[in-house]
Amino acid sequence: MRSRHVHFLVLVVILASTFILVPPVFAPYRDYQYLMADFMALADSFPTLVTYETIGKTILNKDIIMFKIGNPNGGKVLFDGAMHGIENLGSELLLFYSNWLLTSNDPLAQRMLSGTCTMIIPALNVDRYNRGRTNAHGVDLNRNFATNWEFGGSTNPDSDTYRGPAPLSEPESQTLIRIFQTYKPHFYVNLHMWADPYYAGSSYGNRTYYSDLKNKIDSLSYERGVTPLRGSGQLSGAGFAISDAALAGVTSFLIELAETAVPYTNIRTVLLPRFIPVAAVLSQESESQSSASAFPPWDVNQDGRVDTIDVAIACKAYGSTWGSPYWSPRADVDSNRVVDIADVSLISGHFGETYAHTRIGVSYTSNDQHYSDTTGAVLDQDFRFFRDNNIRLISINVIWAAVEPEIRGMYDSSVISNLKRVLAKAEEYGIKVLFSFHTHFQQQENPYQTPWHLPLYVADPYTGKKITLAIVRSEEMRDAFLDYVQYVVSQVKSSSAIEVWSLLNEPMYWADSGLPSGFSHKQSFQQLMDRGNKLIRSLDSRPVTVKFALPDSPWSNDFDLGTIMQIFDKIIALNVYIDPVTGRDSWGMTLADLNRAISDCVAYSGELWIAEFGKTTLNDESQRIFFRDSALLFQNAGIKTLLAWTWIHVQTGMPDDDRGWSICYDGGEPRPAFLEFKSARLE
């Protein structure tokens, strides 16, 4: 009897502790402290890539934490989880996503890390995490935001959709609004669960833009072999967070992740792969918008110039306040949440000014680099185009055989005259020039009887081939090359348009039989570079560089970084053909290699230029997108100067199979496709 009484008391204690003393747990996921321990572990493991801060306090005075992952100066994408405390699948997904970003070898993850600041609030409703839908005041946070608050949620405090006593009455919703206003993310993603999976934008956002984003998400999903999340248009969302975000100028999405609980294994293997394309597209778009927002606020449409379009946008929004139908956050130049005479005055005061975040250039190419076809109206047409499209830098590529065709020391003065004519036009239009001695290193001889890039007398002493590598294998050929360089520099150095000299283009080497024992291509090349640099600097004070191909550079270990930086102490140029989507080029170089090059140049107090980038394709749209995305990728990596390969002027004929390298046709006229990236920015 006594034993049964004791057992009964024990049972009561167990039941009490289970159902009364401990708050009930409604969701099948771990508690908040264990989730945050894993987030903190990531921050400890990647201190240069992850930071975190307390952004607000809950009703019960608990910290609301936000993590920032990746490039703090990149595009900003904000994610939050557990706005409803029992909808914490999103919190767990965000942990898996963060881990993928930081540890994956996927080039897409590497690109997102380098170009985006991913902002993650693991849980907004910390007080009731795993405990209930509403916050500690019983308020449904996603019915507490200001937009149409009076038409959403319930007025009953006992309801799970109780909207609260007033708009933004809760500290958690106030915290999120402060993040919108302070950090101004380009995108906001609000994660939920317990409904059929879909994602939707805000009805206060641009419908065409949402449709474009959905198409991009679908395309990337199929490309990665996963079924896309279902896009479901736009939500009006009375009292919703995404509505307030949209009216604050933040493109926003609500995602319902699953109608039932998802096992941890399936979060990683099923849900995460479907989520990544959404995050990746928003990341890439944020990079574009981050570049666009580099201009001052009175350049309202962020196109690099203050003009009548900026005035028109402000006039259309004139008199509007935050939350009103005609509100435009960009027209609120002074950020006081009303578009008024002060905003118009700021725009007018800077009217006519132009700006640039990155200097955009192009390789100006002629048939066989003789520049005999760059005359008269053609030359004027090209340079007007450059000026009107804000191109302030071109490269001129000089070929050895064009200047010295057959006999050593017999130079063609007509080519020099052509070059001087182009340089004079550059001076006239205020355009700077990268003057490049365009070498072409290849293992096999040109299929034509005479290689187009070498004088007739040049030959490799060990193989007998007419190859450019002869200039590092033969002292005689090296001296001949430097004599040619000296002649050209002495003839054109009076031009004020020249900004930088480039001694070599894409130096590379390979093993051949018959080379002397102990011969080092690397050392021989570096000796040539040192001599060439000193030679040019003895004639002219402007910087000298070499255009390395990234796969044959100090960052592929083909040359000694310290030696190269000592020789060329101001500027290093790279030809980079990394695909901005895959983050990799045809030779296996990745964005990580490019980022290493950028860091090394900064460490040596130098500057990295992208001297060539482009794509071989006859599809103009594909080429346009490639140039746009590449240019934005380089901009967001912090590169201040980049030149696209290549511009062929309008009267130069090219066979179709060559056209893909150089131009994009627009209304019958050729134009460099890379310029299109400017017009691709969405307002």
N, C-alpha and C positions, 0 to 999 in steps of 0.2 A: 504494500500500500504506500509506504513511504517512498519506495523506489519509483512507483508510478507518478507520485506527486512531484518528485524531483524532475522526472522526465517531462512532465507537463510544463513545469516552470521553465525548463531549458527550451522547450519548443516555443513557449510564449516569448522568451527573450530573443530567440532566433527570428521569429516572425516580426517582432517589434523592430529589431535592428534592420531587417530586410525591408519592411514596408513603411516604417514610421520614422525611425531615427535617421536613415540614409535617404536622401532625395531619390526619387525614382529615376531610372535610366531608361530612356525611350529609344535611343538609337544604338545600333549594333557596333559602334566604334568606340575606341578608347577615350579616356578623359583628356581634357585640355592640357594638363601638365605634361602628359606623355607625348602628345603631339608636339608641343612647344620644345620639349627636350630634343626631339629629332631636328627641328628647325634650328635650334641653337647649335647643335652639333655640326650642321652644315656651315653655319656662320663661322664656327671655330676652325673648321677644316679648310675653308676658302676665305681667309680674312681679306684678301685683296679684291674679291668679287662679291662678297656679301656684307652688307651692313644692316643694322636694325635700329629702330628708335621707338619710343613710346609716343604715340600720336594723340592719345586722349585717355580719359578715365571713364569707367562704367559707373552705374548707379552705386554699386557696392565698392567703388574706389579701386577696382582692378585695372591693370594696365591694358590698353589696346595697343598691340605691337604691329608695326609694319616693317617688312624686310625689303631691301632693295638689292637686286641681283643684276650684275653685268656692268654696263657702261653708264656711269652716273650722268654723262653728258649726252647720252643717246636719246632716242625716242622713248616716250614713257607710256607703259601699259599697266593699268591697275587692275588687280583681281582681288575679290574678297570672298570669304566663305562664312558659313554659319551666321548669316544675318538672322535666320531663324535657328535657334539653338539646337534643335533636333535634326537639322538638315546639314550635317557635318560631313557628308560624303565629299562635298567640295573642298573642305579643309584637308582631307586626306589626299585628294587628287592633287591639290596644290603642292603638297609635300613631294609626291611622286614626280610632279612636273619640275619642281625646283631641283630635285636630285638628277633628273635627266639633263636639265640645262647645264649643270655643273660637272657632271661626270661622263656624259656621253661623248663618243667619238664621232657622232653624227655631225657632218659639216653644217647642217641646218642649225643645230644647237650652238655650234661655235660662232656662226654668223649672228645669231640672236644675242649671244653674250657680248659680242663686240660692238653691236649696233644699238642695243636696246637697254633701257633701265626697266627691268621687270619689277613692279611694286606689288607686294603680296601682303594682304591682311588676312592671316589664317582664320581668324574668327572675329567678327564684329560684336556678336552677342556673347561675350565671355562669361557673364554672370550665369546664364542659363544654358551653357554649352552642355549638350547631352542630357538636358533636364527638361526643356520645354520650348515651344515655338516662340513665345513672347519674351520680352526682357523682364528684368526684376520688378518693373512697374506694371507688368501685364500688358505692355504695348507691343503690337505687331510693328516692328521697325520698318518693314516694307509697306506700311500704310501711313507712316509718320512724316514723310517728306512733303515739301511745300506745294508742289505742283498739283493743283486740283484736289488738295487734301480733303476739302469739304465734301467731295463727291465719292470718296473711296473709303473702304474699310467699314467698320462698325462703330456705333456710338456707345455700345454696351461694354462696360469694363470687364465683363465676364467672358466676352467673346475672344476667340483666338485671333480674330482679325481686328481687334480694337485699335483704332487709329491714334489714340492718345487725346489729351485735352486740347492740344493746339498743334499746329504744324511745327515740326522740328523741336518738339518739347523734350526729346530724350537726348542725353549726352552722347549716345552712340551715333545717332543720326547727325547730330551737330558735328561730331568728329569727322564723319565722312565728307560733309559739306566743306569743312576746312581743308581737307586734302584736295578736293576739286579746285578750290580757290587758290591754295598755296602752291601746289605742285603742278597744277594745270596739265594733268595727263592727257595724252591724245586719245586714249581708249580706256573704257571702264567695263569690266566684266563681272557681273553679279551672279554667283553660283547658288543654285537651289536643288532640291530633290523632292521625291514623292509625287512626281507627275511624269507622264509619258515624255521621253527625251525630245527636246527641241531647243533651238535658240532663236531669239527675236531681238530686234532693235527697238529703239524708242520712236514713237510716232512724231516726236519733236525733232528727229534727225532727218537727213537728206535721203529720200527714198531711192533715188538713183544710185547714190553711193552705197547704201546698204545692199542693193541688188548686185552691184559690182563686187563688193566684199564677199557676198555669198558665192558668186561664181568663182572667185579666186580660191575660197575655202574648199569648194567642191572639187576644183581642178587639182589642188595640191593633195587632197585626200585620195583621189583616184591614183594620182602619181605615186603616192606612198603605199598604195595597195590596201586602203581601208575604206569602209563605207562612211560617207560623210554624215556628220550630225545633221538632223533635219532643220533647215532654215524655215522659219514660220513668220515672215513678214515683220510687222512693227506693232508694239503694244502702246496703248494710250496711257495705261498705268497710273491711275489716280493715287497720289501719295507714294509712288514708286521711286526708288533711288535712281533708276535709269532715266526717269523723266527730269529730275533735278539736274542730273549730270548732263543730259543733252542740252538743256537750257543754259547750262554754264559753258557750253561749247565743247563738251567732251562726248565723242561718239561712243554710245553705250549699248551694252547687250545684257540681257538676262538669259541664263542657260539653266534649263531643267535637265539634270544629269541622268536621272533614273526614277522609275516609279516604285522600285523596291530597293532594298539594301543590296549593295554590290560587294561580294567578297574581296578581300584585299588583293588576292591573286588576280582577279578580273579587273580591278582598278588599274593595275600595272599592264596587263596584257591586252585588255579590250578597251577600256575607257580612255586611258592615257593616249594610245595611238590615234583615237578619234578626236581627242582634244588638241593634240599638237598642231594639226593644220590650222585650227582656229587661232591659236596663240601665235603661230608663225606668220600668218597673213597679217594679223594686227601688228606684230612686231615690225614686219617689213614696211607696212604703211606708216607706222609711227616714225621710222627712220626718215622717210620722205618728208613727213610733216615737221619733224625736228629740224631738218635742213631748211625747210620753208620758213620756220619761225625764227631763224637766225637774224632776220632783218628787224629793224626797229618797229615799234607798234604803229607809228603813223604810216608805214607802208602796209595799209590795211589788208590788201589781198596777198601780201608777202611775195611779190614777183620781182623785187629788187629795184623798184622805182616808185616814186610817189607821183601819181598822175590823176587824171579825171576819174578813173575807175575807183580809186580810193575815196574820192570826194562823193561819188555816186552812192557807194555802199553806206557811207556815213549819213548821207541825206535820206536814204530809204529808211534807215533805222532811227532817224532823228526823233527825239522825244520819248523813245522807248526806254523802259526800265527792265531790270532783271526779272524774267518770268513772263513778260508780256509777249504777245504773238510776233511782234516785229523786232524783238530783242536780238542784237548781234554782238556777241562778246568781242569780236575783232573791231567793231566800230566804236566800242567803249575804250578809246585810246588811253585815257588816263585811269582806267580801271576803278571808277567810282560807282559802277553799276547803273549809270544813266548815260545815254548818248545825248550830248547837249552841245552848246556853242563852244565849250572848251575843247571838245574833241575835234570839231571842224577847224578850230583855230590852229590846233597842233598840226593837222594835216596840211592846212594852207601854209603854215610857217615853214614847212619842209618841202613844199611843192617843187617838183623838178629834180629832186635829189635822187641819186642812184646808189645802190649798195651791192656788195657781193660777199658771200660767205667763203666760196672757193673760187679760185681763178680757173676758169675753163679755157682750155686751149685746144688746138688741133694741129695735126701734122699737115703742112702745106706741100703737096706732092706734085711733081711735074713729070712728063714723059721722060724716062731715063735720067731724071734729075738734072737735065740741062737748063731748064727754066726758059727755054727759047720761046715757049708758047704762052708765057705770062706777059703779055704786052697790051698796051692801050686800054681799050674798053673792058677787056677781060679782067685785067688786073684791078681796075677801078671797081668793077662789079663784085669781085671777090672780097676786096677789102671793105667796101661798103657793107657787104653782108656780115663780115666779121664785126665791124663796129656796131651795126644795128642789133646784133645778137649778143653784144657784151662779151665778145671774144677779144681778150687783151694780150694773148700770147699765141704764137705759132712756132712750129719748128720747121726749119729749112734743112733738107737732107742732101748733103753734097756727096757725090760719088767720085771716087778716085779716078776711075776710067773716063769720067766726063771731063775732068780737068787735065788729065795727063794720059791720053789715049794709048800711045804706042812707045814713044822713046823717052827715056828718063831725062827729066829736066826740060822737056818740050811741053809747055803748058798752053792750054787753049784759052786765050784771053776773052773770047766771046762768052764763055760760060761765066767768067768773072763779071763781065758786063751785065749779064742777065741777073746774076745774084745781086749786084749793086742796085739794079733797077727795083728788084723786089724789096730790098732793104730800105731804099728811099721811099717806097710806097708805105712800108710799115712805119717809118718815121712820120710821114704825112698824116697817117691815121692814128698815131699814138699807140701802136701795137708793138709789143716786145717780141724778141726772137730768141729761141734756143737754136743756136747754130751748130748743127750736128754733122760730123764727119761719119757718114753712114757706111760702116763696114758690114760685110756680109760673110760670116764664117759658116762654112759647110764642108762636109767631109768629101763629097764628090764634086768633080768639076761640073760647071754648068753644061747642060746638054748642047748648047750652041758652041760653035767652033771657038769663039772668043768669049770668055766670061764677061758679062755685062758690067761687072763692078770693079774689075782689075785691069790695069794697063797690060799690054801684050807682053812686056818683058818680065812680069812677076811670075816666079815659079818657086815651089818648095824644093830646097836643095836635096831633101832626103827621098821624096817620092816622085819628084818631077812634075807633080800636079800643079795646075794653076789654081791655087787655093789661098785664101787670105791668111791662113795660119803661117804662111811663109814669113810674115813680118815679125813673128816671135821665134822662128826657127833659124832665121838667117840675119846676121848683122847687116849685111848689104841691103836686104829688103826692108829691114827696120829703118835704116838711114834714109832709104828712098821714100818710105811712107812719111817720115818726119819732115823731110825736105818739102814734100807736097803740102803737108799741114802748115809749115812755116810760110810757104808761098801764099796760100789762100788767106791765112790770118793777116799777113802783112798787106794784102790787097783790100780787105773789107773791114779792117778794124776801126776805120774812121766812122763807121755807122754807129750812131747813138742808139739804134733800135736793138742791137745785140745785147742780151742780158747775161747769157751763159754760153760757154763753148762746151761741146761734147766731143771728146777725143775719139771714142770708139762706140760702136753699136753692137750689143750682145756678144761680147767676147766669150768664146768657148773653145775647148780643146778636147783632143782624144789621142789615144795611143796609136802610133804607127811603127812598123818595123823599120830598123835601120837607124833609129835615133841614137845619139851618143849615150854612153852609160852615164847615169847621173843627171841627165838633162831633165829640167823641171819646167813644164809649161806654165805652171802657176807663177814661179819666180820670174820667168822670162816675161810673162805678161805684165806682172807688177813692176818690173824694171822699165818696160815700155811706157806704162802709165805714168811712172814717176818722171821719166825723161820728157814725155809729151806735155805733162802738166807744167814742168819747169820751162820748157820751150815756149809755150803759149803765154805763160805769165811773164816771161822776159820781154814779150812783144806787147802785152796788153794786161791791164790790171783786173779785168773781170773774171769771175769764178770759172773754173774748169771742172767738168764732171765726165762720167762714163755712163752710158745707158746700158745697165745690166738687164738681162732677162732673169726673172726671178729664179728659174730652175738652174741657171748658171751664174751664180752670184755668191757673195759672202754668206748668204743665208742657205745655200745648198752646199757650203763648205768647199766650193771651187776656188775661192780666193780668201785671203786672210783679212778678216774684218778690221783688225787694228791697223794693218798696213794700208788698207784702202782708205780708212778714215783719216789716217795721217797724210796721205797724198792729197785727197780731195776733202778739204776740211770744212766746206760750207754746204755743198749740195751733192746728194747721191740720187741718181735717176734710175727708175726701174720700169721695165716693160712688163706689164702684168696682164695675163689673160685668164684670170680666175673667173669661173662662172659664178655670178652672184647668187644663183639658186643653190647649186651644189656646194659652193665654197671651195672648189678644187679646180686645178687646171689639168690639161692633158698630160702633164709630166709629173703629176702627183704632188705639186705644191699646194698648200692650203692657206686659208685665212690666218691660221696660227703663224705660218712663216711670214706673211705680210705684216702681221702685228709685231712680230719679233723685230723685223726690219725697222718699223716705225720707232719702237722703243730704243733700239740701238742708236738710231740717228739722233734721237733726243738726248741720249746719254752722252754722245760725243759732240753735243751742241751743234749738230748739223740739221739739215732739212731734207726730207724725202719728197721727191717729185715722182708722180706717175707719168712717164714719158710716152707710153703707148698703152692703149687698151682698146678692145674691139672684138668683133666676132665675124667669122666667115659664114655668110648665109646670103641667099638670094631673096629671102623672105623679109621684106621691109619692116613688117610689124614685129617680127621676132627680133630683128636687129635693133629696132627702136627701143623695145623693152629691155634688151640686153644693155644697151648704152645707158638708158635711164637708171636701171638698177645698179649697174656698175658705178656710175658717177655718184649716186647716193651712198653706195657702200663706202667708197673712198672718202667722200666728204665726212661721213659719220665716224670714220676711223681717224679723223683729224688731219687729213692731207689737204694742204692749202693750194696745191698746184697740180693739175692733171691735164694731159693732152690726149685726145682721141686719135686713133689711127683709122682713117686718114681722109683728108679733103682733096678731091681731084677737081680742078676748076672746070667750069661749064663747057668749055670748048675742047676738052680733052676726051677723045674717044677711048672707051675701054671695052674689051670683050666681056660678055655676061658673066663668065666664070670668075672674072676679077672684080666685078662690081660689088660683090658681097663684102669685100674687105673695106670698102671705102665710103659708099654713098647710099643715101636713101632717097628715092624719087618722090617728089611732092608736086603734083600738078605739072609734070613734065620736066621740072627743073631738079637737078641734084642738090641735096643738102645733107650735111652731116647728121646722121640719125641721133647722135648723142644730144643734140640740142632739144630734142623732143621731151627730154625728161623734165624740163621746166614747165611745159604746158600740161604735163601729166599730174601736177599737184592739184588736189581738189580743194576747193574753197570751203 
